Amino acid sequence: MNIKRKKISAMVICYNEEDYIGFCLDSIKDIVDEIIIIDGGSTDDTVNIISDKLKGKEYKLIEDLTRDHYAHLRNSALEMMVGDWVLILDGDEILANINGSECTREQLEKLMEHNVRNIFTIHFMYDYHTIDGRYNAQHFSLARFYDKKVIAGYRNRMHELPIPTGTVLGGKLGVDTNMSDPIIWHFAGCKSIEKNRKKFAQCRRICEKYPDTPYATEILSFPDNDTYCRNHEIFKKTRPLINYYGPLPKVMKLW
């Protein structure tokens, strides 16, 4: 089959992402065939922004209040998809090129040369001028673009991981992209302290209820959520950080 005739479905999971969901959707709405959005019951303007941004586009918006089980949310979205290929973004992520220019359909089609692509990702910390510098900033988000036939679903309530349908050769699920390909710009660190603390509280809540969750032992080693939040904030400050004064995705139109 000609790859240009293969349909691409995008999966977006969000909850109270009014600051970034519009940018996220702007970055993909013209290069995919459908968008499946699982919203965790947002109480801000997220849903209105989605409806406005995707007017006239092929999309499904599903409310699912199972916010403490990310694998369930991803599996629900996967079941609804009609596309041959799957592109995954969260509501605080943007797909764009390293110079900020918009990703094209042709660029995605070029990535189809391999069944699974791990996409280079920039994680912003605190503001738009500071990025996570661990591993010299060489981060790859696992299996963000793949042929639907190679992923059976997802596991883990938190830090969810894809389940391949076949054997993973060499211990690696996907092929890494590089900075000349579309990359993911992740802006979780730019959110307010209040929003980040709510996220930390959710992580601890999941671990308390399901102690077999990845990283639960580490998270539950703190006596209470406030202590965990404060230590997590200190931990972020001790990470290697890189000053960033390069371009941002043009769809952001911040200034």
C-alpha positions, 0 to 999 in steps of 0.5 A: 500500500502507498504510505500516502494513502494510510490514515493517521489518527492522533491521540490526545489525553488532557485535563485542565490544559487550557494554556496549551491544548489549543497550541497542541491541536494547532500543531497537528489538526491539518496533518492527521486524518482524525483526532481522538481526545480523552478529557478527564473532566476539565473544569477550565476552558479546555473543552471550549478551546477544543471545540473551537480549534477543531471546528470542521475537522474529524475528531471525537471528544470523550469525557472519561473521569478515570484520571488515575489510570492512564493505560486505560485512557490510552487503550480507550482511545486506541479502540476508537481509532480508525487510522492505520498509524497512531500519533500520540501527544499530551495536551501540554505538548506540541509537534513542530520542527526544531526551528519552530516551523510547523510539521508537515504531512510529508514529514510524518509519512517519511517517518513511516519507513519504520513501524515505530518511531521514538520522537526526540523531545524537549522538556521545558522546566519552569519557563521558556528559557530553561530545558531539562539537560539530563543525558545532554538533553537527548530525550526520546519519548517512547513509541509516539508514532507507530503502525497500529498493528505493532502495538496491542495496548498499554499497561501501568496506571502511571508511566504507562508503557506500550505493549508490542504485538510481537518480539522486541528485537535488541530490547528496543521498541522503536527507532529514534528520530533526530532533530531534523525530524519533527520533535515534541515540545513538552511544556509541563514544567512551565505550569504553575506551582499549584498545577504541578502540585496537583499532579504530584498529589495525583501520582502519590494517590495512585501509588498509595492505592496501587503500590505495584505502580512503577516508582511507587516505593520511591514516591511513598518513601515520603511521609505525606504529599506536602513533603513529597511535593517539596522534595520533588520541587527541590529535585527538579532544581538539582537536575542539570539544566540548559539555558534555552533562547532558541525559537519556540513553536510558531503555533504558540504565537506568544509574542 
